[in-house]
Amino acid sequence: MAVGFDKGKTEALEVTATVANPRAFAMDGGGGNAKPFLNISVEGPSIWECYTILNSFLSRETTFSHTQVYLFGEELARQGIEDYLNALIRQREVRRDSGLYVCRGTAKEFMDKNKPLLEMSVAKQYQFMDRMAQVSGLFHNRNIHDYYSTYKNLHSSPTLGLVGVSRGKPEDGKQAAEPLRVPYVAGEVPRTGENKAEYIGAAIFNRDKMVGEINGDENRTLMLLRGDFTVSSFTIRDPKHPNKTVVLRLRQGQRPDIKFKQEEGVLKIYHTVYLEGEFVSIQSGEHYEDPAKQKIVEDAFDRGMEELARELIDKTREKDWGDIFNYDRYYRRELSSWEQWENLNWQEIYNNADIMVDFKTNIRRTGLVRKMVPPYKE
């Protein structure tokens, strides 16, 4: 149901597999209180050697045909995953639409601490979490094909979803949450609950090596700029009442519009993001449902998101992460031959480009309240 890869202690690789327990699903009730799934770890020189070793002590033949997700431990990801990815995509049993994640810490620890409370099958949990990425926008749901196609694209920097084990609080010195910002990565969300598995943020790769990570709001901004965003709720400060908040539920209105223009040897990138949605909450009771006042909220949200986008773009340049926004895929149409594409120094072009991001939000619905009535004053 899930397979994790970590750097081994005595061998090159440690593979952890989450295996369905047939006894737990026995129709005659013979399973009793048997656990629905088991985690088993082996070490070996390669993925498929570990696969063979698994079949030496399990009474059922192991197969990757129904594996929902593959997880790489952080240490292995920073070392490089190309060798392991090549071994996976060549095998017939491995499906390219299986999810691919990076674990903060080790994959083994994450899989051991992952105790789904709402699903009997951990495979179903992983399947549903892929969908939840589209509801929150706070983490990636990339699969093997997504990563591999970006990796082979010559110029883009691949990204993968980030998972981890909850520690119950952010690391020291981390910024507290505030409107529009979700400054947590997996393992740092201040929360309680029995299941310690968390999905938030993204891992950034330079070719096949992990070189950094981004938090929840940065991941949501990344998905908006890429055009991969589906829907999410956003909290902003009330433009007229700074101690209050306004909550919007927004979805992508149309694909982002990206245009290029050369001016005095500098590439200018004009990037427009379109959103539409509705009011969810107006704490102050201000009548923002009025079309004249609605524009105030739209402008405040747009300026806030444009600031987040500029910060993320600057961060990729300062840390030398490269183009994680896939601008190169749009720029490719500006070239006339494969030789030009191969010889293109996109890293330098991206670092020197003047990127202007413009958000255009249209609040089309007010929710179930058309006009907030102010409290009665005697």
C-alpha positions as CSV (number, residue, x, y, z in Angstrom):
1,M,0.0,0.0,0.0
2,A,3.0,2.3,0.7
3,V,6.7,2.0,0.2
4,G,9.4,4.1,2.0
5,F,13.1,4.5,1.2
6,D,15.8,5.6,3.7
7,K,19.5,5.5,3.8
8,G,20.4,2.1,5.4
9,K,22.5,1.6,8.5
10,T,24.4,-1.5,7.3
11,E,23.4,-1.5,3.6
12,A,23.0,1.3,1.0
13,L,19.2,1.3,1.3
14,E,16.4,0.6,3.8
15,V,13.0,-0.2,2.4
16,T,9.9,0.0,4.5
17,A,6.7,-1.5,3.1
18,T,3.1,-1.1,4.4
19,V,1.4,-4.4,3.8
20,A,-2.3,-5.2,4.0
21,N,-3.1,-7.9,6.5
22,P,-5.6,-10.4,5.0
23,R,-6.6,-11.7,8.4
24,A,-8.0,-8.4,9.4
25,F,-10.4,-8.5,6.4
26,A,-11.4,-12.1,6.7
27,M,-15.1,-12.6,6.0
28,D,-15.5,-15.3,8.7
29,G,-14.3,-12.9,11.4
30,G,-11.2,-14.9,12.0
31,G,-9.2,-11.7,12.0
32,G,-10.4,-10.7,15.5
33,N,-8.6,-7.6,16.5
34,A,-5.8,-8.1,14.0
35,K,-4.2,-4.9,12.7
36,P,-5.4,-4.0,9.1
37,F,-1.9,-3.3,7.9
38,L,1.7,-4.1,8.9
39,N,5.0,-2.2,8.4
40,I,8.0,-4.3,7.6
41,S,11.6,-3.0,6.9
42,V,14.6,-4.6,5.3
43,E,18.0,-3.4,4.1
44,G,19.7,-4.2,0.9
45,P,21.9,-2.8,-1.9
46,S,18.9,-1.9,-4.2
47,I,15.1,-1.6,-4.2
48,W,14.5,-4.9,-6.0
49,E,17.0,-6.8,-3.8
50,C,15.0,-5.6,-0.8
51,Y,11.8,-6.7,-2.6
52,T,13.3,-10.2,-3.1
53,I,14.2,-10.3,0.6
54,L,10.7,-9.4,1.6
55,N,9.5,-12.4,-0.3
56,S,11.8,-14.7,1.7
57,F,9.9,-14.3,5.0
58,L,6.3,-13.3,4.0
59,S,3.8,-16.0,3.1
60,R,2.2,-13.9,0.5
61,E,4.0,-12.7,-2.6
62,T,4.9,-9.0,-2.4
63,T,3.7,-6.8,-5.3
64,F,3.9,-3.0,-6.0
65,S,0.9,-3.1,-8.3
66,H,-1.4,-1.5,-5.8
67,T,1.1,0.8,-4.1
68,Q,-0.6,4.2,-3.6
69,V,2.5,6.2,-2.5
70,Y,6.3,6.2,-2.4
71,L,8.1,8.1,0.3
72,F,11.8,9.2,0.4
73,G,13.5,10.1,3.7
74,E,15.0,13.5,3.8
75,E,18.6,12.3,4.1
76,L,18.2,10.1,1.0
77,A,16.4,12.9,-0.9
78,R,19.3,15.3,-0.2
79,Q,21.7,12.7,-1.4
80,G,19.8,12.2,-4.7
81,I,16.9,10.0,-5.8
82,E,17.7,9.5,-9.5
83,D,19.1,6.0,-9.1
84,Y,16.0,4.8,-7.2
85,L,13.5,6.6,-9.4
86,N,15.1,4.9,-12.5
87,A,14.7,1.6,-10.8
88,L,11.1,2.2,-10.1
89,I,9.9,3.4,-13.5
90,R,11.4,0.5,-15.4
91,Q,9.5,-2.1,-13.3
92,R,6.1,-3.1,-14.7
93,E,4.5,-3.3,-11.3
94,V,5.1,0.4,-10.5
95,R,2.3,2.8,-11.6
96,R,3.4,6.2,-12.6
97,D,0.3,7.8,-11.1
98,S,1.4,6.7,-7.6
99,G,2.0,9.6,-5.3
100,L,5.6,10.7,-4.5
101,Y,6.5,12.5,-1.2
102,V,9.6,13.5,0.8
103,C,9.5,12.9,4.6
104,R,11.1,15.2,7.0
105,G,13.2,12.8,9.1
106,T,12.8,9.2,7.9
107,A,10.2,7.5,5.8
108,K,10.2,4.6,8.3
109,E,9.3,6.8,11.3
110,F,6.5,8.5,9.3
111,M,5.0,5.2,8.2
112,D,5.2,3.8,11.8
113,K,3.5,6.9,13.3
114,N,0.8,7.1,10.6
115,K,-2.3,5.7,12.2
116,P,-5.3,6.6,10.1
117,L,-8.4,7.1,12.3
118,L,-11.1,7.5,9.6
119,E,-10.0,4.7,7.3
120,M,-9.5,1.0,7.8
121,S,-7.1,0.9,4.8
122,V,-4.0,3.1,4.8
123,A,-4.1,2.9,1.0
124,K,-7.5,4.7,1.1
125,Q,-6.1,7.3,3.4
126,Y,-3.2,8.1,1.0
127,Q,-5.7,8.2,-1.8
128,F,-7.9,10.7,0.0
129,M,-4.9,12.9,1.1
130,D,-4.0,13.4,-2.5
131,R,-7.5,14.9,-2.9
132,M,-7.1,17.0,0.2
133,A,-4.1,18.8,-1.5
134,Q,-6.7,20.2,-3.9
135,V,-8.9,21.4,-1.1
136,S,-6.3,23.2,1.1
137,G,-3.5,24.0,-1.4
138,L,-1.1,23.8,1.5
139,F,0.9,20.8,0.1
140,H,1.6,19.1,-3.2
141,N,0.1,15.9,-4.6
142,R,2.7,15.1,-7.3
143,N,3.0,11.6,-8.7
144,I,6.0,9.8,-10.2
145,H,5.1,11.0,-13.8
146,D,4.8,14.6,-12.7
147,Y,8.2,14.6,-11.0
148,Y,9.9,12.6,-13.8
149,S,8.6,14.8,-16.6
150,T,9.8,17.9,-14.8
151,Y,13.2,16.3,-14.0
152,K,13.7,15.5,-17.7
153,N,12.6,18.9,-18.8
154,L,16.2,20.3,-18.8
155,H,15.5,23.6,-17.1
156,S,12.7,23.4,-14.4
157,S,13.3,22.5,-10.8
158,P,11.1,19.6,-9.6
159,T,9.1,19.8,-6.4
160,L,7.4,17.2,-4.2
161,G,4.9,17.2,-1.3
162,L,6.4,17.3,2.2
163,V,5.2,15.0,5.0
164,G,6.4,14.5,8.5
165,V,5.7,13.4,12.1
166,S,4.0,16.0,14.3
167,R,6.1,17.5,17.1
168,G,3.2,19.6,18.3
169,K,4.9,23.0,17.8
170,P,6.9,25.0,15.3
171,E,10.7,25.1,15.6
172,D,12.1,28.0,17.7
173,G,12.3,31.3,15.9
174,K,9.5,30.4,13.4
175,Q,7.1,33.1,12.5
176,A,3.6,32.8,14.0
177,A,0.6,32.4,11.8
178,E,-1.1,35.6,10.6
179,P,-3.6,36.5,7.9
180,L,-2.6,35.0,4.5
181,R,0.4,33.2,6.0
182,V,0.6,29.6,7.0
183,P,4.3,29.5,8.1
184,Y,4.4,25.7,9.0
185,V,6.0,22.8,7.3
186,A,5.2,19.1,8.0
187,G,5.8,18.3,11.7
188,E,5.5,21.8,13.0
189,V,1.7,22.4,13.0
190,P,0.5,23.4,16.5
191,R,-2.2,20.8,17.0
192,T,-3.3,17.7,19.0
193,G,-4.6,14.4,17.8
194,E,-3.7,10.7,17.8
195,N,-2.4,10.4,14.2
196,K,1.0,12.2,14.1
197,A,1.2,12.2,10.3
198,E,1.2,15.7,8.7
199,Y,1.1,16.9,5.1
200,I,2.1,20.5,4.6
201,G,4.7,22.3,2.5
202,A,6.9,21.2,-0.4
203,A,10.4,19.9,-1.0
204,I,12.5,21.8,-3.7
205,F,14.9,19.8,-5.9
206,N,17.8,20.8,-8.0
207,R,17.8,18.0,-10.6
208,D,17.5,14.9,-8.4
209,K,18.7,16.4,-5.1
210,M,16.6,18.1,-2.5
211,V,18.0,21.5,-1.7
212,G,15.3,23.2,0.3
213,E,11.7,23.4,1.5
214,I,8.8,25.8,1.5
215,N,6.0,26.2,4.0
216,G,2.2,26.0,3.6
217,D,1.4,29.5,2.3
218,E,4.5,29.4,0.0
219,N,3.2,26.1,-1.4
220,R,-0.2,27.6,-2.0
221,T,1.4,30.6,-3.7
222,L,3.4,28.2,-5.9
223,M,0.3,26.3,-7.0
224,L,-1.4,29.6,-7.8
225,L,1.5,30.8,-10.0
226,R,1.8,27.4,-11.7
227,G,-2.0,27.1,-12.4
228,D,-2.3,23.9,-10.3
229,F,-4.5,25.6,-7.7
230,T,-8.0,24.3,-7.2
231,V,-9.7,25.9,-4.2
232,S,-8.8,27.1,-0.7
233,S,-9.9,29.5,2.1
234,F,-7.9,32.7,2.6
235,T,-7.9,34.9,5.7
236,I,-7.0,38.6,5.3
237,R,-7.0,41.6,7.6
238,D,-10.2,43.7,7.2
239,P,-9.1,46.8,5.2
240,K,-11.2,49.1,7.3
241,H,-10.9,47.3,10.7
242,P,-7.3,46.1,11.1
243,N,-8.1,44.1,14.3
244,K,-10.8,42.1,12.4
245,T,-10.5,39.6,9.6
246,V,-12.3,38.7,6.3
247,V,-12.4,35.1,5.1
248,L,-12.7,34.3,1.4
249,R,-13.1,31.0,-0.4
250,L,-11.5,31.2,-3.8
251,R,-10.9,29.0,-6.8
252,Q,-8.9,29.4,-10.0
253,G,-11.0,31.5,-12.4
254,Q,-8.9,30.6,-15.5
255,R,-5.4,29.5,-16.3
256,P,-2.7,32.1,-15.5
257,D,-1.7,34.3,-18.4
258,I,2.1,34.5,-18.9
259,K,3.7,36.7,-21.5
260,F,7.3,37.5,-22.3
261,K,9.0,40.7,-23.6
262,Q,12.6,41.5,-24.2
263,E,13.6,45.1,-23.2
264,E,17.3,46.2,-23.4
265,G,18.6,42.7,-23.1
266,V,16.4,41.9,-20.0
267,L,13.6,39.4,-20.1
268,K,10.3,40.8,-18.7
269,I,7.7,38.2,-17.5
270,Y,4.2,39.4,-17.1
271,H,2.3,36.9,-15.0
272,T,-1.5,37.3,-14.3
273,V,-3.4,35.1,-11.9
274,Y,-7.2,35.0,-12.0
275,L,-9.3,34.0,-9.0
276,E,-13.0,34.0,-8.2
277,G,-15.1,33.0,-5.2
278,E,-17.2,34.2,-2.3
279,F,-17.3,35.7,1.2
280,V,-17.1,33.2,4.1
281,S,-16.9,35.6,7.0
282,I,-16.8,39.3,7.7
283,Q,-16.1,39.8,11.4
284,S,-16.6,43.6,11.5
285,G,-20.1,43.5,9.9
286,E,-18.9,46.0,7.3
287,H,-21.2,45.9,4.2
288,Y,-18.5,44.6,1.8
289,E,-21.3,42.9,-0.1
290,D,-22.0,46.2,-1.7
291,P,-20.2,46.1,-5.1
292,A,-18.6,49.5,-4.4
293,K,-17.0,48.2,-1.2
294,Q,-16.3,44.8,-2.5
295,K,-13.5,46.2,-4.7
296,I,-11.8,47.3,-1.5
297,V,-11.5,43.7,-0.3
298,E,-10.5,42.4,-3.7
299,D,-7.7,45.0,-3.9
300,A,-6.4,44.2,-0.4
301,F,-6.3,40.5,-1.2
302,D,-4.6,41.0,-4.5
303,R,-1.9,43.3,-3.0
304,G,-1.2,40.7,-0.2
305,M,-0.9,37.8,-2.6
306,E,1.4,39.8,-5.0
307,E,3.7,40.5,-2.0
308,L,3.8,36.7,-1.2
309,A,4.5,35.9,-4.8
310,R,7.4,38.4,-4.9
311,E,8.9,37.0,-1.7
312,L,8.8,33.5,-3.0
313,I,10.4,34.4,-6.3
314,D,13.1,36.3,-4.5
315,K,13.6,33.3,-2.2
316,T,14.2,31.0,-5.1
317,R,16.9,33.3,-6.5
318,E,18.6,34.0,-3.1
319,K,18.9,30.2,-2.4
320,D,19.7,29.4,-6.1
321,W,16.8,26.9,-6.4
322,G,16.1,27.8,-10.0
323,D,12.8,28.0,-11.7
324,I,10.2,26.1,-9.7
325,F,7.3,27.9,-11.5
326,N,7.8,26.2,-14.9
327,Y,8.3,29.5,-16.7
328,D,10.6,27.7,-19.1
329,R,7.7,25.7,-20.5
330,Y,6.0,28.9,-21.6
331,Y,9.3,30.4,-22.8
332,R,10.0,27.3,-25.0
333,R,7.5,28.6,-27.6
334,E,9.8,31.7,-28.1
335,L,12.5,29.4,-29.5
336,S,12.7,27.9,-33.0
337,S,14.8,24.8,-32.5
338,W,15.7,22.0,-30.1
339,E,19.4,23.1,-30.3
340,Q,18.4,26.5,-28.9
341,W,16.4,24.9,-26.1
342,E,19.3,22.6,-25.2
343,N,21.9,25.4,-25.1
344,L,19.6,27.8,-23.3
345,N,21.1,29.1,-20.0
346,W,17.7,29.4,-18.4
347,Q,19.1,29.6,-14.9
348,E,20.9,32.8,-15.6
349,I,17.9,34.2,-17.6
350,Y,15.5,33.4,-14.8
351,N,17.7,35.0,-12.1
352,N,18.0,38.2,-14.1
353,A,14.4,38.4,-15.4
354,D,12.1,41.1,-14.3
355,I,9.0,39.2,-13.1
356,M,5.8,41.1,-12.5
357,V,2.9,39.2,-10.9
358,D,-0.6,40.6,-11.0
359,F,-3.5,39.0,-9.1
360,K,-7.1,39.7,-10.3
361,T,-9.8,38.5,-7.9
362,N,-13.5,38.6,-8.5
363,I,-15.7,38.0,-5.5
364,R,-18.8,36.8,-7.3
365,R,-20.9,35.5,-4.4
366,T,-21.7,36.7,-0.8
367,G,-22.5,33.4,0.7
368,L,-25.9,33.0,2.4
369,V,-25.9,36.6,3.7
370,R,-26.6,39.3,1.2
371,K,-26.2,42.2,3.6
372,M,-24.8,42.3,7.2
373,V,-27.2,44.1,9.5
374,P,-25.4,46.2,12.1
375,P,-26.3,45.5,15.8
376,Y,-29.2,47.4,17.3
377,K,-28.1,50.4,19.4
378,E,-30.6,51.8,22.0
